[in-house]
Amino acid sequence: MAQASTPLNATVQQVTQRIRERSAERRALYEQRMADQHKRGVHRAELSCGNLAHGFAACGTQDKDSLKLMNAANLGIISAYNDMLSAHQPLETFPETIKDAARAMGSTAQFAGGVPAMCDGVTQGQPGMELSLFSRDVIAMATAVGLSHNMFDAALYLGVCDKIVPGLFIAAARFGHLPAMFVPAGPMPSGLPNKEKARIRQLFAEGKASREDLLEAESESYHSPGTCTFYGTANSNQLMMEMMGLHLPGTSFVNPGTEMREALTRFATEQAVRNTEPGGDYRPFYKQIDERAIVNAVVGLLASGGSTNHTMHLVAMAAAAGITLTWEDFTDLSAVTPSLMKVYPNGQADINHFQAAGGMAYLFRELLGAGLIHGDIPTVFGTDMTAYTREPFLEDGKLTWREGPEESLDTDVLRGVADPFAATGGLTVLEGNLGRGVIKVSAVEEEHRVVEAPVRIFEDQNEMKAAFDAGELDRDVIAVVRFQGPKANGMPELHKLTPYLGVLQDRGYKVALVTDGRMSGASGKVPAAIHMSPEALDGGPLSKLRDGDIARLDANAGTLEAKVDAHVWADREKHVAELDHYHVGLGRELFGGFRHLAMRGEEGAGVFGGFEADDLARQAGQIHDEDA
């Protein structure tokens, strides 16, 4: 059994320490602001009688009487429910469960507000995808509106998918004086095996399968309420929330609509009440989430082979809590974090197989036992992280926790530190005269990790499809899809390209992708340098590339270079693209301000700036308001 006294890995300790040191001033300012907000009042006692009457006018008599008492907790529910998207449809019934559980504790819960939840699976390759990344910051803003009424002693955040959980986290950090409980819905049961789904997608890309065949395969894969079962950004979100102690132990991957899921939601409510000041064990977000929790999230992400989207999201999330996280931190932690999971796209199993093999309890046991994560941070469970080696069970209908397995039940899916799938986490920063980006190599075979080939330039993913269909890419090639960054068009995911690149690789060609856009957790078997910063629209060197230039991507060495004479490269003009067609239609015109404000991918690609870091820079005279 993992012990809290296990010495921390030296690199994990060093990275944690340097994050603490580089963040010291901004973190101190953040904590002071949260403490000041707490002093101003975290509950209804600060409201006037008129304010309060408006706040509970729609409540029933029992809740209204409780809300008049200032010694009972009132929980604010923020939910990403909608009934179109499978991951969020189960959340429909959660508010009533939460309200009922709160009443049983002598407290109340109110639905504070809903936030949007879009599905990248629906918008993939469509104009709506250009709103996807920015929806994270919209969710944070919408959450702030919901909580701004100052009626609440704690907040429960109900959300699952790609941008939803990071957006909720950012808001939770800015309302850090409130205790926070993240409440997931769980994955759908397993459907069509991922290997078969990928096979049919690739056959369709080659024109060897019909659209009817493709739709049938997709429907058998995504077939019921719950999160998609592959290990992309959505399930990475759940793992990270548990790694930071913002979930109950073992709650991340319990299927929706089950007795266990209902019991966990009720217990989450009860524990949220206990974590309030009226509940007697005040656990505000800002005292729980610090650099140690952020490092835990990064290590968990790396050990599991999670989504590359979080090289941006975690940077933005950390910033909201006064913490400066960099890509170098990811790289250094990746070098000492073994790869312990093989879940699609890194393997053929799905997240339900991971859960059955030992799940989070086993993963925690291994990481704690190796000193790779911090065990001494407070959690919403009322313990430190060492309690997360337990998993939930129902005994005569009562929820309890027991120690999880000490051995993996399926070493094809989940392994221990002593026998990992790989010695490192498989995430690397690439750097060279083409800028800086990240690459996930956990699903890329060794022989494909170095590619030197002529580049073919595209400024729209549909252009690449047309070139593939015309046979123009049947050769060694590095496809460069540029002007896809946050300032250009909102940084859409480019999954649409994956089957075409996979076909070329299977034909024996050396292929790679380079883009200032995104590929996320399903980036797959083709080497992809993504999130390139600065982006082409922001003067990034991708704008200097020309068709036929030779480029070299070396994931082993961490380099990405255009093999162009240095003098020629220095004198070459930057190409300027026509992007107006990206900015109108399906609401894209409403996000012009977001595109203007967006930070670089390496900085989190957010629109809020650096929070306390910006304030400190202003105080030091380093930036002026007109520059912000």
N, C-alpha and C positions, 0 to 999 in steps of 0.2 A: 504493500500500500504506500502511495506517495505521502511524504511527510512535509510539513511546512518548513522544516529546518534544512531541506535539501539546498546546498549552496547554489546560488544563482550562477548560471553560465557567465564567464568573464565578458564575452562580447555583448550579451544581453544587458549586463550591468553597465558596461561602458556606453552603449547606445542610450540606455535610459538616463544615465548621468549627463551625457552631453545634451540630450533633449531638455532635461531639467535646467541645465545651465544656460543654454541659448534662449530658453523660454522664461527665465526667472522674472524679468521685469514685467512682461506682458501677463504672465500667469498671476503675479502678485496683484496687478491692477484688476484683473478679472475676479480674483477671489474677493478683493475689497468691494467691488461693485455688487457681487452676489451677497456678501455679508450686509452691505448697506440696504439692499432690497429686502433681505430678511428682516432687518430692523424696522423698515417701513411697514411691514405687515405682510404675512403670507396668507391671510384668510379674511373672512367676512367682517371681522371686528373693525377693520379700517374703513368700511363703507358707511355712508350715511344711511338713515332709515329709508329714504327714498330710493337710493341705489339698491339697497338690499331687497326692498319690496319688489322692484323690477326683476331682481335676480332670481326670486323664487316664486313669482306670480303664477307660473304654469305648473308648479309642483302639486302633488297630492298633499292631503292634510298631514300624513305621517312625516313626509320629507320636509314639509314646510315647518313643522314644529321642531324637527331636528336642526334645520338650518338657522332657526332663531337662537339656538344654543351655540355659544362660541367654543364650547369644549368638546364638540363632536366634529369629526373630520368630514370634509366634503371633497370628493374626488372629481377631477375634471377628466372627461373621456374625449380623446382626440382620435378619430377613426378615418381610415382610408377606404371604408366600405364603398363598393359599388357592386351591382349584381351582373355586370358584363364580364368582369375579369375573374378567372377561376381562383386566383390566390386570395382575393379580397371578398369574394361572395360569402364565405363562411362567417365573416365578421358581422353580418346582419344581425345575428342573435346575441352577440357579445354584450351590447349595452344593457339589455334587460337582465342578463346573468350577473353582470357587474353591479347593477343597481340592487338586485335582490341580495347579493352577497354583502354589499355595504350595509343594507338595512339590518341584516342579521348581526352585524357588528355594532349596531347602534349608531351608524353613520349614514352618509348619503353619497350618491354619485349623480352627476349631471353630464349630459352630452354637451361638451363645450363647443365642439365644432368638427366639421368634416374637412378633409383635405383631398385634393385630386389625386388620382392614382391611374396613371396611364401604363399601358403594357407595351414594352418594346417588341414583344412577339407579334403583336397586331400591327404595329407601325413600322416593322422592319422593312427597309428599302422604300418607305413611303415618305411623303413630305412631313407627315406628323412626327416622324422621328427627330426632326430638327427642333422640336420643343422638348424632347425627352430630358436632356441633361438639365435644362433650365427649370424643369418641373420640380427638381430637388429644392431649388431656392424658393419657388412659389409655395411649396409645401411648408417650408420653414416659416414663411411669412403668414400663410393661412393658419398655421398652428399658433403663431403669436397673436393673431386676431382672436382666436378662440380662447386663449388663456388670459387675454388682456383685461378681462372683467374682474380679475383679482378676487374671485369667489372661492378659490380652491386651495386646499392644503397639500395636495399632491396631484400628479397627472398620470394617467394610464395612456400609453401610446399604442394604438392598434394599427399595425401596418406590416408589410412583408417585403414587397418587391424592390426593384432596382434602385430608383431614386427616392422611394418613399421613406425607407428607414433612415438613410443619411439625412434627409430633410427633417424628419422628426427629431433626430439626434441633435442637429444644429439648433433647432428651436428649444429642445430640452436644455441644452447648454446655456442658451441665453435666458432661460427661466431657471437657471441653475439653483436658485434658492428653494425650489420645489423638489421634493422627492419624485423620482421618475420610475415607472415600471413599464417595460416594453412587453407587450402581449402578442405573441404570434398566432397564426391560424393553422400552420402545419402544411406539409406537402400532400398532394393527391396520391392515391395508391399507384403502384407501378403499372405501366401500360406496355406498349410495344417496346421491346428492347432498343436501347439507344443505337447499338451497332446496326440494326436493321433499318432504323429511321435514317441514319446517316447514309447507308447504302442506297436507299431509294432516292434521297435528295441528290446524291451524286449521279445516279442514273438519269434523273430528270434533267440535270444540268447538261448531260450529254445527249439528250433527246431520246433516251432509251427507255424511259418510263413516261406514262401519260400523266396529265394533270389530275385525272381521277385517281390514279395510283398514288400520287403524291398526297392528295387531300385525304385519302383513306389512311395512309400511314401517319400523317400528322394528327388526324382525329383519334387514332388509336393510341397515340402517344400522349396528347393533351386531351384528356377524356372526362374529367370530373372536377368538382370543386377542390381547391387546394393549390398549392404552389407547384410549378413545373418541377419535375423530379431530377433534372440534370443539375450539375453543380455550377451554376452561373452566379450572377450577382445577387439574386434573391436569396438563395440558400446560403451564400457567403455572408449576407447580412445577418441571418439568424445565428450562424456560428459565431460571428464577431460580437453580437450582443451578449451571447452567453459567455464568451471569453472575457468580456468586460464586467460580468456580474450584473448586467441589466435585465437578464432573464432569470426565471427560476431554473434550478438545475434540471437538465434533461427535457426542457420544454420545447426546444427548437424544432424537432422533427417528429412530433406526434401528429398523426393524421387528423384532419378535421372531422367533426360529426361523430366522434367517439366519446365514450364515457370518460376516458382519461383526459381528453382535451377539455371537456366541460369542467372536470375537477380542477385542472390546472388553472383555468380562467378564474374560477371561484377563489382558489387559494391566492392567486396573484392579487386579487382585490383585497382579500383579508390582509395580506402582507403589506400592501400599499397603505392600508389604514394604520397598521402597526408602525410603519416608517414615518408617519407624520408627527408633528409636535403633539397634537391631541392624543395620538396613539402611544406616545411615551418613548419612542426610539427614533428620534428625528434623524433621517438619513438623506440630506439634500444631495442632488446630483453633483453640485460643485465640490462637495467633500468626498464624493465617491470616485469621480472620474478625474484622474490626473495622468501624468506621463506614463505611469506604470500600467494603467488600464489600456492606454493607446498602444503601448508595446505589446501587451498581451494580444490585442486584436491583430496587430501585424504578424506576430508569430503564428497565431492560429490560422490566419489567412495563408501564410506561406506553407505551413505544415500540411494544410489541406489541399493546396493547389487551387486556391480560390480566385475570384474574379480580378482581373487587372483594373477594372473600373475603380477599385478601391485604392489604387495608387493616386487617384484624384480625390475620391470621396473622403478617405481617412485624413488626407491633408486638410480638407475643408472642415471636416468634423472636429479635428484637433484644434484648428484655429479658432473655432467658435468657443472652445473651452480654454483659450489663452495659451495654447501649446503650439510650438513650431515644429512640425514634422517634415522631413525632407526625403527625397528619393534615395539619398545615400543611406538613410536609416533603413529603408527597405532592403537595399542591396547588402548591407553589412549583416543584418539579421538573417537574410536569405542564406548567406554563406555558412551559417551555423545551425540552421533549422532543417532537420531532415524531412523529407517528403513521406508522410505517413498514410495518405489516402489516395485511392484511385477510383474516382467517381467521374462519370462522363462530364466533360470531354477528355479528361485525363485517363479514363479507363472505360469499361463497358457497363459497370454497375451504376445504379442510381442512388439517390439519397436514402431511400428506404432500405436498400441493402447495407449502406453504411450504418444506419440506425440498428439494424438487426445484428450486425457484426460486433457491436459494442458501443457504437455511437459516441456521443460527447463524453460520457463518463470515462470510457477507456482512453479517449484522446487527452482528456484532462490528466488522467493518471500518468500517462506517458510523459507529457510535457512538464508536469510538476515534478515528476520523479527525475527528470533529466535537468532540472533547474532552468528550463527554457522560458518559463513564464513566472510572473510574480504571484505568489500565493497569498500575500499579506494585504491585499486590498479589500476594502469593505464591499459588500454586495447587497442587492435588494432582498436576498434570502435571509439577511440578518446575521451572516457569517462571513468568514473570509473565503478565498477561492478554493481552499482545500476541501470544502464540502461538495464541490462540483464533481468529485469522483463518484457521487451517488446518482442514482436514477430513480424516477418516480414509479410507484406501484400502487394499486388499489387493493386494500385488505378489508373485506366486508364493506365495500363502498367508501372506505375512508382513505384519503390520500396519505401516503407515507413515502419515505425515501430509504433505499437500501444501497449498500456499496455495489458499484457496477462491476463488470467482469474484469478479472486481472489478466486475461488472455484474449486476444482477438478471436472471434468465432469464424472469421473468414479472412485469411491473410492475403487473398487476392484483392481485397477491398480496403482493409485496414491493418496496419502493422505497427509494431512498437519501435521505439528508438533504436533498439539493438539490431534490428533487421529492417531498415527502411526501404522504400522503393528507390530512393535516391538520397545521397548524403546532404543535399541542399534543397532549398525551397523552390528553386527553378525560376526565380524572378530576377532579372538583371536590368540595370540601367545601361543603355547604349549611349555613347558619346563620340562625337567627331565633328568634322566640318559640315555635317548635315543637321547639327543641333543635338538635342538630348531627347531620348524617348525611353520607353520601357518595353521589355519583351518577356513573355512568359514561355518558358521552354519545357515545362513539365509534361506537355503532350507532344513535344517535337523530338523525333528520334535524333540520335547523335549525328548521324550522317547528313542531316538536313540543317544543322545549326550554323554552318558557314556557307554563305552564298555570295559569289562574285559573278556579276552578270550585267549586261546592258539594262538600262532602265527604260521603262515605257511610262510616259506621263499621262495621267488622267486627272480631270478636275470635276468628275462626276462619276459615281459608281456605275451608272448605266452605260457610260462610255466603255468601261472595262468589259461589261457583259457583251456589248456589241463587238468588241475586238476579239473576245474569246469565240463568239459564234462565227466570226469570219475566219478563224484559224490563224489570226495574226500573233497569237501568244504561244504557239506551238514551238517553243524554244526555251533555253535558259533565259530567265527574265526576272527582274525586280520591278514589280508593279508599284508605282508611286501614285497614290491618290491624295492629292493636296487640295488646299483651300477647303478643308473639312474641320477646321478648328472651331472653338467656341465663338470667336469674333466673326468668323466667316459665315457660318450657318448653324451654329448651336452644337457642333461636334456630334453628329449622328453616329450610331454604330453602323458598321459596314459588314454585317454578317452575310449579306447577300453575296459577297465575293467569295466566301469560304468554299462552297462547292466547286467553283471554277478553278480556284487555285489548287484545291485538292486533286482535281482531275489532272491538271498539268503535272503535279508532283508524281501522281501514280503512273503517268506516261514516261517517267524517267527524267524529267527536266529538273534543273535546279531553279527553284522559284522562292520568292519572298515578297512580302508586302511591307511598304513603308508609307505611313500616313500620319497626318496631324489630327485625324479622327480617332474613333474608338473601335475596338473589337470585342471587348469585355470578356466574361468568364468562359465563353464558348469559342475562344479563338482557335483552338484545334491544333492540327498537326503541321500546319504551314508556319514557318517563322514569320512573325509579324512585329515590326517596330512601330509602335503606336504612341499616341499622345505626343508626337514630336513637338518640341518647344524650342524657340518660338514658332508659332504657327506661320504658315506661308503668308497670310494676310497681314500679320504683325511684323513683317520684314524677315521672317525666318528663312534659313538657307534653302529649304525645299523650293522656294520661289526662283532659285538660281539654276536648278536642274534643267537639262534639256534631254529630249529623246536621244537615246544612244549613248549617253554618258555611262561609263562603267562605275558601278558602285559595289562596295563590299560590306556585307553585314556579317559580323563575327560575334555570335552570341557567347562564345566561350571567352573571348578577349574583352567583350563589352564595348565593341567599337562599331561605328557606322560611318563610312567615308565615301565621298565621291572621289574617284580616282582621276581627278582633274588637276592639271598643273596649277600650283598655288597662285602664280601671277595671273593666269587666265581666270581662275576662280575669283580672285580679288577684284578683277576688272569687270566681271560679268554683271550685267544689269539684272535686277530682279523682275520677274514676270508679274504683271498685274492682271488679275482675273476679273471678268464681268460676273458679278454675283447677284444682280438684281432679281433674277428668277428664283433665288432662294428665299427672298424676303417678303413675298406676298402670297397669300393663299393659305387656307386652313389655319388662320390665326397667326401666321408667322409675322405679319406686320405689327402685331401687338408686342412683340419681343425685341423690337429694335433697340430699346434702351438696355435690355439685358445683353445683347450682342456688344453694344458699345462699352458696357461696364465689365465684361467678362475678363477675368484674370487668366493667366496662362495655365495650361493643364498641369504643369509642375507645381503650380501654386494652388491647385484645387479647382480651377475653372469656375469659381463662384463669382457672384455679382456684389457681394457685401464688403469687399475689401478685407483688410487684415484686422478688423476689430481693434482690440487694445494695441496691437502693434502699430497701426496707423496713428492712433492717438499719441503714443509715445514718440513716434517720429515727428509729429507736429510739434510736440512740446520741445523736442530737440532742434526744431527748425529745419529738419531734413526734407519735409514736404509741406506744401501749402494746400489750403482747402481747394483751390482751383485745380490742383494737380491730382486730387484724390479720385 
